[in-house]
């Protein structure tokens, strides 16, 4: 089919997933597979979580994805040395032939997620093949790019979702047939999730999966910064090259719906009293002397009626809602759809951070983005800062905005469960 020069036809090119020789830990050379895994780099709660993971096993993957040294250059060189060392020692070994990897996660509450890991041909947002839904922070992209250059590796897969035909799709059928076979590995991590991995190496089967996925577009659920990093590094290397592809996990949410949670903010050095004082007359503020779970229920109820946030850090929770309409009209840009303009994240960034609190959203010395709700509150109370707790956005809102080419404010959503880092890696020179 000739699609040249036709944007809509180009978008229908769809996903191009290819097999690769995965790098995996040799289970005979490490204490346990659970001890060498980690959450994705941006979910590890520093520094406590990082130190705990490092002490779990000398070969924990955090030594690659979050290397520790004095300068960025030293950190990246350390990661490269560590990776080379683990490869030469046989701690990590490449599978003998290229394959696509079926990945399964289960928790103790009945959640089951399955998807397929491969290397995806990179594309531009304008092509409509992979849809971003959040903005990225340039310094994070630069940091990840420097690490990938130094290691020449994709150390952890992105999480992408697509809407297939549920149980009837070719890819889902292949995934579920593999899930009935003995896995390459199985482990249960400290969070209670059970992980299993299989490899599909049959060429005919991989061709059928590739053809099926070519009919679909994907939404970036987790990994916007790494996707932007992939694209930056592809631009630095003449094509064709291994940098034309990036490591991803694809999940059909028609068959395996993901959970969507919020990402919270921690305002460094800003006491709760000061944050609240600046809101006087601009928002309604109610003090809640209740446990975290009840405070989150109150936030959910209020969010049904409009923009709402929870502030914490002084031993109580403060429900902030009912913003002044005139304030919103002055501060929220009007050049985007109503669905974007009314997002809590939009009001937080455009109104609260930019005009009320005057905190730059991309300055890591002023603001942190934390996935864990309790950890955000604890850090605010410990450091004397302000925790800003958010209510999650529905997946259909995220996808509809992405299809319109409208990106949400950075760190607006947390899709999950996220793939564990350390189960399968990709070296670009293997």
C-alpha positions in Angstrom: 0.0 0.0 0.0 1.4 3.4 -0.9 1.1 5.8 2.0 3.5 8.5 1.0 2.3 12.0 1.5 -0.9 11.1 3.3 -0.8 11.8 7.1 -3.8 9.7 7.9 -2.4 6.8 5.9 0.9 7.2 7.5 -0.8 6.9 10.9 -2.3 3.6 9.8 1.2 2.2 9.3 0.8 1.0 12.8 3.2 -0.5 15.3 6.3 -2.3 14.0 7.6 -4.7 16.7 10.7 -6.7 16.1 12.4 -9.5 18.1 15.7 -9.1 19.9 18.2 -11.1 21.9 17.3 -10.3 25.4 19.9 -9.9 28.2 18.8 -11.8 31.3 20.3 -12.6 34.7 21.7 -16.0 35.1 19.7 -17.3 38.1 22.6 -19.5 39.2 24.8 -16.4 39.6 22.5 -14.2 41.7 20.9 -14.6 45.1 17.4 -14.6 43.6 15.7 -12.9 40.7 13.5 -10.9 43.0 16.6 -9.5 44.7 18.0 -8.1 41.5 14.8 -6.5 40.2 13.6 -2.9 40.8 10.7 -0.6 40.0 11.4 1.7 37.0 14.1 4.3 37.7 11.6 7.2 38.3 9.5 5.2 40.8 12.3 4.3 43.2 11.9 6.5 46.2 15.2 8.1 46.9 17.3 7.6 49.0 15.8 5.0 51.2 14.4 2.8 48.4 17.6 3.1 46.4 19.8 2.0 49.3 17.5 -0.9 50.2 17.6 -2.2 46.6 21.4 -1.8 46.5 21.8 -3.8 49.6 19.4 -6.6 48.4 22.0 -8.0 46.1 25.3 -6.7 44.7 23.8 -7.2 41.2 20.6 -5.3 41.6 19.5 -3.5 38.5 19.5 -0.1 40.2 23.3 -0.1 39.9 22.6 0.3 36.2 19.5 2.4 36.0 20.4 4.7 39.0 24.2 4.6 39.3 25.6 6.5 42.2 28.7 8.8 41.9 29.8 12.4 42.4 29.1 13.7 38.9 26.7 12.7 36.1 29.6 11.7 33.8 31.1 9.5 36.6 27.6 7.9 37.2 27.2 7.0 33.6 30.7 5.7 33.2 30.2 3.6 36.4 27.0 2.1 34.9 28.9 1.3 31.7 31.7 -0.4 33.6 29.2 -2.3 35.7 27.3 -3.6 32.7 30.5 -4.6 30.9 31.6 -6.4 34.1 28.4 -8.3 34.5 28.5 -9.4 30.9 32.1 -10.6 31.1 31.3 -12.4 34.4 28.2 -14.1 33.0 25.9 -12.4 35.5 23.9 -11.2 32.5 23.8 -13.3 29.4 22.2 -12.9 25.9 19.6 -15.4 24.9 20.8 -17.5 22.0 18.3 -16.3 19.4 16.0 -13.3 18.9 12.5 -13.5 20.3 9.5 -11.6 21.5 8.9 -11.9 25.2 5.6 -12.6 26.8 5.4 -10.9 30.3 2.9 -11.6 33.0 2.2 -9.8 36.3 -0.2 -10.9 39.0 -0.9 -9.4 42.4 -2.7 -10.9 45.4 -5.9 -9.0 44.7 -6.8 -10.7 41.4 -5.1 -8.3 39.0 -3.7 -10.1 35.9 -1.7 -8.2 33.2 0.0 -9.8 30.2 1.8 -8.1 27.4 4.6 -8.6 24.9 8.1 -7.1 25.0 10.0 -6.3 21.8 11.9 -3.5 20.1 9.6 -1.0 18.5 10.4 1.1 15.4 10.5 4.7 16.6 8.2 7.3 15.1 7.4 11.0 15.5 4.2 12.1 17.3 3.0 13.6 14.0 2.8 10.1 12.5 0.2 9.0 15.0 1.7 5.6 15.7 2.8 6.1 19.3 0.8 8.8 21.1 2.4 10.7 24.0 0.0 12.3 26.5 2.4 14.2 28.7 5.1 16.8 28.3 8.6 15.9 29.3 11.4 17.7 31.3 14.5 18.4 29.2 16.9 17.7 32.0 15.5 14.2 32.6 15.7 13.4 28.9 19.3 14.6 28.8 20.1 12.5 31.9 18.6 9.3 30.4 20.2 9.9 27.0 23.7 10.2 28.6 23.1 6.9 30.5 21.9 5.1 27.3 24.9 6.5 25.3 27.3 5.3 27.9 25.9 1.8 28.3 24.7 1.4 24.7 21.7 -0.3 26.1 17.9 -0.1 26.8 17.9 -1.1 30.5 14.2 -1.2 31.1 11.1 -1.3 28.8 8.6 1.4 28.4 4.9 0.6 29.0 2.7 1.2 26.0 -1.0 0.4 25.6 -3.1 -0.3 22.6 -6.8 -1.2 22.1 -6.9 -4.6 20.3 -9.8 -7.0 19.9 -9.5 -8.5 23.4 -9.4 -12.2 23.6 -9.9 -12.7 19.9 -6.7 -10.9 18.7 -3.8 -12.8 17.1 -1.4 -11.3 19.6 -3.5 -12.0 22.7 -4.1 -15.6 21.5 -0.3 -16.1 21.2 0.3 -14.6 24.6 -2.3 -16.8 26.3 -1.0 -19.9 24.7 2.5 -19.1 25.9 1.2 -18.4 29.4 0.2 -22.1 29.6 3.8 -23.2 29.0 6.7 -23.4 31.5 8.2 -19.9 31.8 11.8 -18.9 31.3 11.6 -17.3 34.7 9.2 -16.8 37.5 9.7 -14.7 40.7 7.7 -12.8 43.3 8.9 -9.4 44.3 8.6 -7.7 47.7 5.5 -5.8 46.7 3.7 -9.2 46.3 3.6 -9.2 42.5 4.4 -12.4 40.7 6.3 -12.1 37.5 6.6 -14.7 34.7 8.5 -14.4 31.3 8.4 -16.5 28.2 10.1 -16.2 24.8 8.5 -16.6 21.4 11.1 -17.5 18.8 9.0 -19.2 16.1 9.4 -17.0 13.0 5.9 -17.7 11.7 4.3 -16.9 15.0 6.4 -13.6 15.3 5.3 -12.7 11.8 1.6 -13.1 12.7 2.1 -11.0 15.8 3.9 -8.3 13.8 1.1 -8.2 11.2 -1.6 -8.0 13.9 0.2 -5.1 15.7 0.7 -3.2 12.5 -3.0 -2.4 12.6 -2.8 -0.5 15.8 -1.5 2.7 17.4 -0.2 2.9 21.0 -0.5 5.3 23.9 2.6 5.8 26.1 1.4 4.7 29.5 4.7 5.0 31.3 8.0 6.2 29.9 7.6 9.5 28.2 11.1 10.6 29.0 12.6 7.4 27.8 10.6 7.5 24.6 11.8 11.1 24.0 15.3 9.8 24.8 15.0 7.0 22.2 14.0 9.6 19.6 16.9 11.9 20.6 19.4 9.1 20.3 18.0 7.9 17.0 18.5 11.4 15.6 22.2 11.2 16.6 22.9 8.0 14.7 22.6 7.6 10.9 19.8 5.2 9.9 19.7 2.2 9.7 21.1 1.5 13.1 20.0 -0.3 16.3 19.0 3.1 17.7 16.0 3.1 15.2 14.3 0.9 17.7 13.5 1.0 21.5 12.6 -1.5 24.1 8.9 -1.6 25.0 6.2 -3.6 26.7 2.9 -3.5 24.8 -0.4 -4.3 26.6 -3.8 -4.6 25.0 -6.0 -2.8 27.5 -9.1 -4.2 25.8 -8.1 -7.5 27.3 -6.0 -6.4 30.3 -7.0 -3.0 31.6 -4.4 -1.0 33.5 -4.8 0.9 36.7 -4.4 4.6 36.4 -3.1 6.4 39.5 -2.0 10.0 40.2 1.6 11.3 40.6 1.9 13.6 43.5 4.0 16.7 44.0 6.4 17.6 46.9 7.2 21.3 47.2 10.6 21.5 48.8 11.1 24.1 51.5 7.6 25.4 51.4 5.7 24.9 54.7 2.1 24.0 54.5 1.1 27.1 56.3 2.7 29.3 53.7 1.1 27.3 50.8 -2.3 27.7 52.4 -1.9 31.4 53.1 -1.3 32.1 49.4 -4.6 30.3 48.6 -6.7 32.7 50.7 -9.6 33.9 48.7 -8.6 31.9 45.7 -9.7 28.4 46.7 -11.9 26.9 49.4 -9.8 25.2 52.0 -11.0 22.7 54.6 -8.9 21.1 57.3 -9.4 17.3 57.6 -8.2 15.6 60.8 -8.7 12.1 59.4 -6.5 9.2 58.3 -5.0 9.3 54.8 -7.5 6.8 53.3 -10.5 9.0 54.4 -8.8 12.2 53.2 -8.3 10.5 49.8 -12.0 9.6 49.8 -12.9 13.2 50.4 -10.6 14.3 47.6 -12.3 11.8 45.2 -15.8 13.1 46.1 -14.7 16.7 45.6 -12.9 15.9 42.3 -16.2 14.7 40.9 -17.5 18.3 41.1 -14.4 20.2 39.9 -10.7 20.8 40.5 -9.5 19.5 43.9 -6.2 18.8 45.7 -5.1 17.6 49.1 -2.3 19.5 50.9 -0.3 17.7 53.6 2.9 18.0 55.6 1.8 19.5 58.9 0.1 16.5 60.4 -3.3 17.1 58.9 -4.8 17.1 55.4 -6.2 20.2 53.8 -8.8 19.8 51.0 -8.4 22.6 48.4 -11.2 22.9 45.9 -13.7 25.3 44.3 -11.2 27.6 42.6 -12.2 31.2 41.8 -13.5 31.2 38.2 -11.9 34.5 37.5 -8.5 33.2 38.6 -8.9 30.2 36.2 -9.9 32.5 33.3 -6.7 34.6 33.9 -4.3 31.8 34.3 -5.4 28.7 32.3 -4.6 28.9 28.5 -7.6 29.0 26.3 -6.1 27.5 23.1 -6.8 23.9 24.1 -9.9 21.7 24.5 -12.1 22.0 27.6 -11.1 18.5 28.7 -7.5 19.7 29.0 -8.3 23.1 30.5 -10.3 21.5 33.4 -7.7 18.8 34.3 -6.5 19.0 37.9 -2.9 18.9 36.6 -3.5 21.8 34.3 -4.9 23.9 37.1 -2.0 22.8 39.4 0.7 23.8 36.9 -0.9 26.8 35.1 -2.6 28.3 38.2 -1.1 27.1 41.4 2.6 26.5 40.6 3.0 29.3 38.0 0.8 32.1 39.4 0.1 31.4 43.1 3.1 29.6 44.5 5.7 30.7 41.8 7.4 27.4 41.8 9.1 26.3 38.5 7.7 22.9 37.5 11.0 21.6 36.1 13.3 22.7 38.9 14.2 19.6 40.9 15.5 21.7 43.8 12.0 23.2 44.2 9.6 20.3 43.3 9.6 16.5 43.2 7.2 14.1 41.6 6.5 11.0 43.7 4.2 8.1 42.8 3.7 6.7 46.3 1.0 8.6 48.3 2.1 7.8 51.8 5.8 8.4 50.9 4.9 11.9 49.6 3.2 12.8 52.9 6.0 11.3 55.0 8.7 13.2 53.1 6.7 16.5 53.4 6.3 16.0 57.2 10.0 15.1 57.6 11.4 17.9 55.4 8.9 20.6 56.3 7.6 20.9 52.8 4.1 20.7 51.2 2.7 17.5 49.7 0.2 18.1 46.9 -1.9 15.0 46.5 -3.7 14.5 43.2 -6.8 12.5 42.1 -6.2 10.2 39.1 -7.4 10.9 35.6 -9.5 8.3 33.7 -7.7 6.4 30.9 -10.3 7.4 28.3 -9.7 11.1 28.9 -5.9 10.5 28.5 -6.4 8.6 25.2 -8.9 11.1 23.8 -6.6 14.0 24.4 -3.6 12.1 23.0 -5.5 11.3 19.8 -6.2 15.1 19.4 -2.5 15.7 19.7 -2.9 17.4 23.0 -0.3 16.6 25.7 -1.2 16.8 29.4 1.1 18.5 31.9 4.1 16.5 32.8 3.7 13.7 35.3 -0.1 13.8 35.1 -0.7 10.0 35.3 0.8 6.8 36.6 -0.4 3.7 34.7 0.3 0.4 36.2 1.3 -2.1 37.1 4.6 -1.1 35.6 7.1 -3.7 34.3 9.8 -4.7 36.8 13.2 -3.6 35.7 15.8 -6.3 35.5 13.9 -9.2 34.0 15.0 -8.5 30.4 17.3 -5.9 29.0 18.5 -5.0 25.5 22.1 -4.4 24.5 22.3 -2.5 21.2 25.4 -4.3 20.1 24.1 -7.8 20.6 
